[in-house]
Amino acid sequence: MKTPNGRVTPHWHAYTRNDILRDKGILPPKPPSPTDILDEALAEAKVRAYENRLEGKDLDELAELEDEEDEAFLEAYRVKRVREIRELQSKARFGSVLPITKADFQQQATEASKALPAVLVLLYAENDASKLLLEVYRRLAEIYAEIKCTFIQGSLCIENYPDRNCPTLLIYKSGELWRNIVGGQTFNRGRPRLAGTF
């Protein structure tokens, strides 16, 4: 049986009142199925596992694999890793979280992002979510040393900025605010992904 929006259902009762409200624009659309997202993530993980099967191996383990792996593959992998390491070393300019003042804001966030991505966190010192985010942020800054990571007290950076909105992530790219994530509740809604964000 076809529903008013053209979907085919085996029984009319499968088309609920909420489906009708969604069709009329009263309710927001259903979120995407987590199964599709999980299948996609699993496929991506399998591809990465195969591509990175040599990661973390020491010289003895790599020597044992020489018989199993194609010589051309090993050479291509070696060249790729050397290139990646050199590229990371050339980009790795920071590696820590820098406190800034309101006077530094324009230069440290907006202007710095013209050359490379910059992330600014607005914090509230008495907020547990801010303390937790700052700790995670410090660890991420060490991993992503090519990204400029700064922080400032929210009310010092933006006059009358509500403490309830802290922590707030401001991500700058190409000299402009690219994305902002406001409030600690936002970080509790799922696992944030940084990979591929920049």
Backbone bond lengths (Angstrom), bond angles and torsions (degrees), N, CA, C in turn:
res aa  C-N    CA-C-N  psi(-1)  N-CA   C-N-CA  omega(-1)  CA-C   N-CA-C  phi
1 M - - - 1.449 - - 1.523 108.24 -
2 K 1.327 117.39 138.19 1.460 121.82 179.90 1.521 109.57 -91.91
3 T 1.324 114.89 140.12 1.461 121.04 176.32 1.523 108.31 -90.90
4 P 1.353 118.07 167.92 1.468 119.96 -178.15 1.525 114.22 -57.24
5 N 1.341 118.31 -27.29 1.462 119.36 -179.16 1.526 112.31 -91.71
6 G 1.321 117.86 6.42 1.455 121.12 174.91 1.510 114.75 96.08
7 R 1.338 118.10 -3.39 1.455 120.05 178.55 1.522 109.89 -74.27
8 V 1.310 116.70 146.95 1.454 121.16 178.23 1.515 108.00 -100.15
9 T 1.341 116.02 126.88 1.460 120.78 177.33 1.514 108.32 -127.00
10 P 1.334 117.34 148.04 1.467 118.44 -179.45 1.526 112.42 -69.06
11 H 1.309 117.26 -29.73 1.466 120.98 -178.82 1.522 108.54 -137.42
12 W 1.303 115.98 149.72 1.455 120.55 179.96 1.524 111.23 -62.45
13 H 1.339 118.15 -35.96 1.466 120.43 -176.86 1.532 112.41 -65.56
14 A 1.344 117.99 -14.63 1.462 120.26 177.22 1.532 111.23 -71.81
15 Y 1.314 116.70 -19.51 1.460 122.23 177.80 1.526 106.89 -91.73
16 T 1.334 117.13 104.74 1.460 121.88 -170.81 1.520 112.16 -89.66
17 R 1.311 113.57 171.32 1.459 120.35 176.74 1.523 110.43 -60.12
18 N 1.337 117.26 -37.10 1.468 120.34 178.59 1.523 111.64 -64.53
19 D 1.353 116.76 -34.59 1.461 119.46 176.60 1.530 110.47 -62.80
20 I 1.313 116.02 -40.44 1.468 120.34 178.54 1.525 109.88 -64.41
21 L 1.350 117.19 -43.44 1.466 120.89 178.91 1.524 111.01 -64.51
22 R 1.334 117.86 -35.28 1.471 120.61 176.27 1.525 110.55 -66.38
23 D 1.337 116.53 -41.21 1.468 120.24 179.03 1.520 111.82 -62.10
24 K 1.324 117.03 -33.41 1.467 121.46 -179.50 1.525 112.18 -84.62
25 G 1.350 117.14 -4.63 1.452 120.85 177.91 1.517 113.62 84.49
26 I 1.312 118.36 10.50 1.466 121.55 -179.30 1.532 109.85 -80.11
27 L 1.314 116.60 -42.36 1.461 121.28 176.30 1.532 108.80 -102.35
28 P 1.327 116.70 149.71 1.471 118.77 177.27 1.527 109.74 -68.64
29 P 1.334 117.12 159.43 1.468 119.71 179.30 1.522 111.05 -63.77
30 K 1.328 114.88 155.44 1.459 119.73 178.55 1.524 109.16 -64.02
31 P 1.334 117.16 142.17 1.465 118.95 176.86 1.532 109.24 -66.71
32 P 1.332 116.95 158.08 1.460 118.96 179.98 1.522 110.56 -62.85
33 S 1.293 115.33 151.99 1.456 121.36 -178.68 1.529 110.01 -64.40
34 P 1.332 117.23 129.85 1.464 118.63 178.68 1.528 111.82 -65.99
35 T 1.306 117.55 -21.37 1.462 120.54 179.24 1.524 110.45 -63.58
36 D 1.337 117.06 -43.36 1.467 120.24 178.97 1.521 110.42 -62.22
37 I 1.328 116.32 -43.33 1.467 120.78 -179.37 1.526 110.08 -64.39
38 L 1.342 116.66 -41.67 1.461 120.40 179.94 1.528 111.19 -66.66
39 D 1.341 117.00 -41.11 1.465 120.02 178.20 1.526 110.98 -62.22
40 E 1.333 116.09 -42.35 1.460 120.89 179.29 1.521 110.58 -64.25
41 A 1.345 116.60 -43.40 1.468 120.84 179.39 1.526 110.95 -64.58
42 L 1.334 116.78 -38.96 1.458 120.63 179.20 1.524 110.98 -65.22
43 A 1.335 117.14 -43.94 1.462 120.70 178.36 1.529 110.66 -62.11
44 E 1.348 116.08 -42.41 1.465 120.30 178.98 1.527 110.47 -64.12
45 A 1.333 116.98 -39.96 1.466 120.97 -179.97 1.532 110.86 -64.70
46 K 1.343 116.73 -38.64 1.460 119.69 178.87 1.526 111.04 -64.84
47 V 1.333 116.28 -42.19 1.462 120.34 179.16 1.517 110.25 -63.45
48 R 1.332 116.15 -45.20 1.473 119.57 -179.76 1.517 111.72 -66.02
49 A 1.336 116.64 -37.86 1.457 119.59 179.08 1.529 110.42 -62.18
50 Y 1.327 115.93 -40.72 1.469 118.74 178.18 1.523 111.02 -67.44
51 E 1.348 116.39 -44.41 1.463 119.89 -178.22 1.526 111.60 -66.10
52 N 1.328 116.63 -33.13 1.466 120.57 -175.48 1.528 112.36 -104.72
53 R 1.322 117.16 25.95 1.459 119.36 -176.61 1.526 112.65 -66.50
54 L 1.311 117.29 -15.19 1.461 120.33 179.41 1.524 112.25 -96.67
55 E 1.339 117.35 -6.90 1.466 121.02 -179.52 1.523 109.96 -61.62
56 G 1.304 116.46 139.49 1.457 121.50 174.22 1.521 114.35 78.41
57 K 1.301 117.81 1.54 1.465 120.30 178.90 1.529 109.04 -82.85
58 D 1.331 115.51 140.97 1.466 118.45 175.89 1.531 108.96 -87.04
59 L 1.313 116.89 178.36 1.461 121.20 -174.64 1.528 112.64 -62.13
60 D 1.341 116.94 -37.31 1.463 119.30 -179.88 1.524 111.36 -65.95
61 E 1.333 115.93 -42.32 1.465 119.88 178.88 1.523 111.24 -66.26
62 L 1.335 116.50 -37.67 1.466 119.61 177.25 1.526 110.88 -66.91
63 A 1.330 116.37 -36.79 1.465 119.70 178.51 1.526 110.53 -63.95
64 E 1.346 117.07 -38.47 1.460 120.58 177.35 1.523 111.36 -65.30
65 L 1.317 116.41 -34.08 1.462 120.73 -178.49 1.523 113.30 -76.42
66 E 1.320 117.28 -14.63 1.458 119.75 -177.97 1.521 111.69 -56.97
67 D 1.336 116.19 -35.01 1.463 119.47 179.50 1.527 111.03 -69.64
68 E 1.316 116.60 -34.28 1.460 120.70 -176.32 1.524 112.60 -83.14
69 E 1.309 116.84 -39.98 1.461 120.77 -175.05 1.525 110.94 -91.23
70 D 1.272 114.71 150.91 1.455 121.93 177.77 1.522 109.75 -66.91
71 E 1.314 116.69 138.30 1.472 121.44 -178.58 1.527 111.67 -60.28
72 A 1.315 116.83 -39.79 1.467 120.68 179.49 1.530 110.67 -64.60
73 F 1.339 116.30 -38.22 1.464 119.53 178.40 1.523 110.85 -63.49
74 L 1.332 116.28 -45.18 1.465 119.61 -179.45 1.526 111.34 -62.73
75 E 1.322 117.00 -40.65 1.462 119.89 178.96 1.526 110.97 -66.17
76 A 1.331 116.30 -42.07 1.471 120.26 178.03 1.527 110.44 -63.50
77 Y 1.310 116.63 -39.35 1.461 120.51 178.16 1.528 110.70 -65.08
78 R 1.308 116.92 -42.91 1.467 121.68 179.52 1.529 110.40 -60.92
79 V 1.325 117.05 -45.79 1.464 121.65 179.45 1.532 110.31 -63.73
80 K 1.334 116.63 -42.47 1.469 121.36 179.51 1.532 110.95 -60.97
81 R 1.331 116.41 -45.62 1.472 120.30 -178.59 1.526 111.20 -65.52
82 V 1.310 117.90 -40.83 1.470 120.54 178.81 1.523 109.63 -62.60
83 R 1.324 116.56 -42.96 1.468 121.07 178.97 1.542 110.35 -63.00
84 E 1.343 116.68 -44.59 1.469 120.69 179.73 1.528 111.07 -61.84
85 I 1.324 116.70 -42.66 1.470 120.47 -178.55 1.527 110.33 -65.55
86 R 1.317 116.83 -43.49 1.468 119.82 178.42 1.524 111.42 -63.60
87 E 1.330 116.38 -40.66 1.465 120.50 179.48 1.529 110.68 -64.36
88 L 1.322 116.65 -43.89 1.464 120.06 178.42 1.525 111.74 -64.42
89 Q 1.314 116.36 -39.81 1.457 119.24 179.25 1.520 111.32 -65.33
90 S 1.327 116.83 -35.63 1.465 119.03 179.42 1.525 111.34 -72.47
91 K 1.331 116.85 -31.56 1.467 120.53 -179.49 1.526 112.50 -84.25
92 A 1.314 117.23 -29.31 1.464 121.70 -173.75 1.523 109.93 -67.10
93 R 1.315 115.24 93.82 1.456 119.58 -178.10 1.526 111.94 -112.19
94 F 1.317 117.12 -14.26 1.461 118.58 -172.85 1.524 110.93 -119.63
95 G 1.311 118.79 -93.27 1.455 121.59 177.91 1.510 115.06 87.89
96 S 1.322 117.82 5.15 1.462 120.37 177.19 1.527 109.16 -148.63
97 V 1.327 115.26 168.17 1.454 121.31 179.05 1.526 108.01 -97.10
98 L 1.324 115.53 126.91 1.457 121.10 -176.23 1.526 110.96 -106.28
99 P 1.341 117.89 128.49 1.466 118.74 173.78 1.533 109.21 -75.31
100 I 1.324 116.97 142.98 1.464 120.22 178.61 1.527 109.28 -128.88
101 T 1.324 115.23 167.67 1.461 121.56 175.73 1.521 108.60 -109.95
102 K 1.321 116.24 170.99 1.458 120.23 179.56 1.527 110.93 -60.67
103 A 1.327 116.39 -36.31 1.463 120.68 179.53 1.524 111.82 -65.41
104 D 1.352 116.80 -30.59 1.467 121.72 -179.73 1.522 112.93 -83.81
105 F 1.312 117.48 -13.11 1.460 121.95 -171.54 1.525 112.78 -52.18
106 Q 1.311 117.70 -52.31 1.469 122.07 -176.71 1.524 110.86 -58.56
107 Q 1.329 116.14 -47.46 1.457 120.13 -176.96 1.530 111.74 -72.19
108 Q 1.331 117.94 -44.24 1.458 122.08 -172.93 1.527 113.68 -76.16
109 A 1.318 117.69 -27.42 1.467 119.51 -177.90 1.531 111.03 -105.78
110 T 1.304 116.66 -64.69 1.463 120.66 -173.28 1.523 112.15 -68.01
111 E 1.318 117.42 -53.65 1.465 120.57 -176.85 1.530 111.78 -67.63
112 A 1.329 117.40 -40.49 1.470 120.86 -178.89 1.521 111.43 -64.16
113 S 1.335 117.29 -29.44 1.459 119.92 -177.05 1.525 113.32 -74.20
114 K 1.320 117.55 -8.27 1.470 119.45 176.21 1.527 110.36 -68.29
115 A 1.329 116.68 -31.71 1.461 120.96 -179.43 1.528 111.98 -92.56
116 L 1.327 117.97 -34.52 1.451 122.54 -177.25 1.521 108.92 -158.00
117 P 1.326 118.67 159.40 1.463 120.08 -178.74 1.535 111.59 -60.93
118 A 1.337 114.76 147.04 1.464 120.44 177.93 1.523 108.37 -134.81
119 V 1.316 115.34 139.82 1.460 121.16 179.96 1.518 107.87 -122.99
120 L 1.323 115.66 130.66 1.463 122.19 177.85 1.518 107.68 -119.84
121 V 1.327 116.89 132.45 1.457 121.40 176.79 1.518 108.03 -111.66
122 L 1.340 115.45 126.90 1.457 121.70 173.26 1.521 106.55 -93.64
123 L 1.333 116.69 122.78 1.461 121.96 -174.41 1.516 111.51 -117.11
124 Y 1.329 114.85 162.42 1.452 122.81 169.81 1.522 104.80 -128.13
125 A 1.322 117.78 117.30 1.472 123.27 -168.89 1.523 113.87 -56.47
126 E 1.334 118.75 -34.41 1.459 120.87 -176.86 1.525 113.16 -88.46
127 N 1.303 117.99 3.37 1.458 122.93 -175.91 1.525 109.42 -93.24
128 D 1.349 117.08 124.05 1.465 120.67 -179.32 1.524 111.88 -62.71
129 A 1.324 117.05 -38.22 1.465 120.34 179.30 1.528 110.09 -63.27
130 S 1.329 117.22 -36.87 1.468 120.68 178.39 1.519 110.81 -66.00
131 K 1.324 116.29 -41.74 1.472 120.24 179.54 1.522 110.60 -63.83
132 L 1.327 116.02 -43.60 1.462 120.23 179.86 1.524 110.96 -65.17
133 L 1.330 116.97 -45.54 1.458 120.24 -179.82 1.529 110.82 -62.38
134 L 1.306 117.72 -39.86 1.466 120.44 -179.95 1.527 110.77 -61.71
135 E 1.334 116.84 -39.82 1.467 120.24 178.58 1.529 110.93 -64.88
136 V 1.320 116.97 -45.35 1.469 121.22 178.07 1.524 109.87 -65.05
137 Y 1.311 115.86 -40.94 1.467 122.85 -179.59 1.528 110.70 -59.63
138 R 1.318 116.75 -40.45 1.470 120.82 178.30 1.523 111.06 -63.39
139 R 1.319 115.94 -41.13 1.472 119.33 179.17 1.524 110.67 -66.51
140 L 1.320 116.66 -41.86 1.465 120.93 179.57 1.529 111.30 -65.86
141 A 1.317 116.98 -34.98 1.467 120.80 179.32 1.527 110.73 -62.83
142 E 1.327 116.99 -34.22 1.460 120.43 177.43 1.527 110.86 -69.09
143 I 1.327 116.42 -37.75 1.460 120.72 -178.70 1.526 110.91 -73.83
144 Y 1.344 116.15 -45.72 1.465 121.78 -177.78 1.531 109.22 -102.33
145 A 1.325 115.80 68.44 1.468 121.65 -174.72 1.524 112.98 -69.15
146 E 1.328 118.21 -11.80 1.459 120.72 179.38 1.531 112.19 -86.12
147 I 1.338 117.50 -1.99 1.462 122.18 178.91 1.525 108.57 -107.66
148 K 1.305 116.32 132.84 1.467 121.13 178.74 1.526 108.34 -78.28
149 C 1.315 116.99 120.68 1.461 123.07 -176.73 1.527 109.35 -116.11
150 T 1.327 116.41 121.26 1.459 121.40 -179.37 1.523 109.59 -133.46
151 F 1.354 115.48 163.54 1.462 119.37 175.29 1.523 109.56 -147.48
152 I 1.332 115.05 159.41 1.461 122.38 178.86 1.521 108.00 -158.13
153 Q 1.319 116.27 153.55 1.462 121.80 173.77 1.533 107.31 -62.81
154 G 1.331 117.44 128.16 1.460 122.20 -174.72 1.514 114.22 -54.39
155 S 1.342 117.32 -46.24 1.466 120.38 -177.04 1.527 112.23 -72.66
156 L 1.329 118.12 -19.64 1.465 120.85 176.68 1.527 111.26 -80.30
157 C 1.319 116.13 -30.18 1.462 120.28 -178.30 1.524 111.22 -82.39
158 I 1.328 116.30 -47.23 1.459 121.94 -179.12 1.517 107.07 -120.58
159 E 1.300 115.94 116.75 1.463 120.93 -176.62 1.523 110.76 -57.41
160 N 1.340 116.14 132.71 1.471 124.72 179.69 1.527 112.82 62.11
161 Y 1.325 117.74 26.32 1.466 120.27 177.94 1.526 107.86 -69.76
162 P 1.341 118.39 125.45 1.474 120.48 -175.59 1.525 111.92 -65.57
163 D 1.325 115.48 134.44 1.460 120.85 179.60 1.528 111.25 -63.34
164 R 1.330 117.26 -28.58 1.465 120.71 -179.02 1.539 111.53 -65.93
165 N 1.325 117.93 -19.49 1.468 121.57 178.65 1.518 112.74 -84.61
166 C 1.328 116.82 -4.16 1.455 120.71 -179.85 1.519 109.43 -91.21
167 P 1.295 118.17 142.71 1.450 128.55 1.89 1.534 111.23 -79.54
168 T 1.308 115.31 149.11 1.460 122.54 176.39 1.516 108.60 -126.90
169 L 1.321 115.81 129.83 1.472 121.56 176.29 1.517 108.39 -98.49
170 L 1.319 116.89 126.73 1.458 122.40 173.90 1.517 107.11 -115.62
171 I 1.323 116.71 117.64 1.458 121.45 -177.28 1.520 108.12 -108.00
172 Y 1.320 115.78 120.81 1.468 122.18 -178.99 1.516 109.22 -108.05
173 K 1.329 114.89 138.81 1.456 121.02 179.22 1.524 107.21 -146.44
174 S 1.297 117.57 132.82 1.468 123.86 179.43 1.526 112.28 56.79
175 G 1.317 117.14 36.36 1.457 121.72 175.37 1.511 115.27 81.69
176 E 1.336 117.88 4.78 1.460 120.61 -178.11 1.518 110.37 -132.40
177 L 1.339 115.11 156.32 1.454 120.00 174.98 1.525 107.50 -67.03
178 W 1.312 115.97 117.83 1.454 121.15 -175.25 1.519 110.59 -94.37
179 R 1.345 116.35 -39.06 1.460 120.99 -178.93 1.519 109.47 -157.62
180 N 1.325 115.90 146.65 1.458 119.71 172.97 1.516 109.15 -133.35
181 I 1.321 115.12 141.70 1.463 122.36 178.90 1.517 105.53 -124.70
182 V 1.328 116.17 114.59 1.458 121.64 -171.40 1.523 110.82 -105.81
183 G 1.325 115.43 131.51 1.452 122.25 169.23 1.512 115.21 86.31
184 G 1.327 115.11 146.38 1.454 122.13 -178.73 1.511 113.31 -65.89
185 Q 1.336 118.54 -28.24 1.454 120.89 -179.58 1.526 111.08 -64.18
186 T 1.318 116.74 -30.41 1.460 121.14 -179.86 1.522 110.72 -61.59
187 F 1.322 117.42 -35.70 1.452 121.16 -176.12 1.520 111.73 -77.04
188 N 1.326 118.61 -12.72 1.455 121.59 -179.65 1.525 112.34 -93.87
189 R 1.321 119.37 0.25 1.461 122.26 -174.91 1.517 113.70 -85.38
190 G 1.275 118.58 -1.42 1.455 120.49 -178.84 1.502 109.69 161.33
191 R 1.284 115.90 -173.26 1.455 120.20 -178.91 1.516 108.79 -90.82
192 P 1.343 117.30 112.07 1.466 118.69 177.18 1.517 110.63 -65.78
193 R 1.320 117.15 143.43 1.455 121.46 177.82 1.514 109.39 -111.72
194 L 1.324 115.78 126.25 1.447 120.00 177.23 1.513 111.34 -100.05
195 A 1.281 115.70 -28.97 1.459 119.36 -177.94 1.515 109.37 -59.38
196 G 1.288 116.77 127.67 1.460 121.28 178.68 1.499 114.57 81.32
197 T 1.333 118.07 0.23 1.459 120.20 -179.24 1.509 111.18 -68.09
198 F 1.311 117.50 -37.71 1.458 121.59 -177.39 1.493 109.26 -100.93
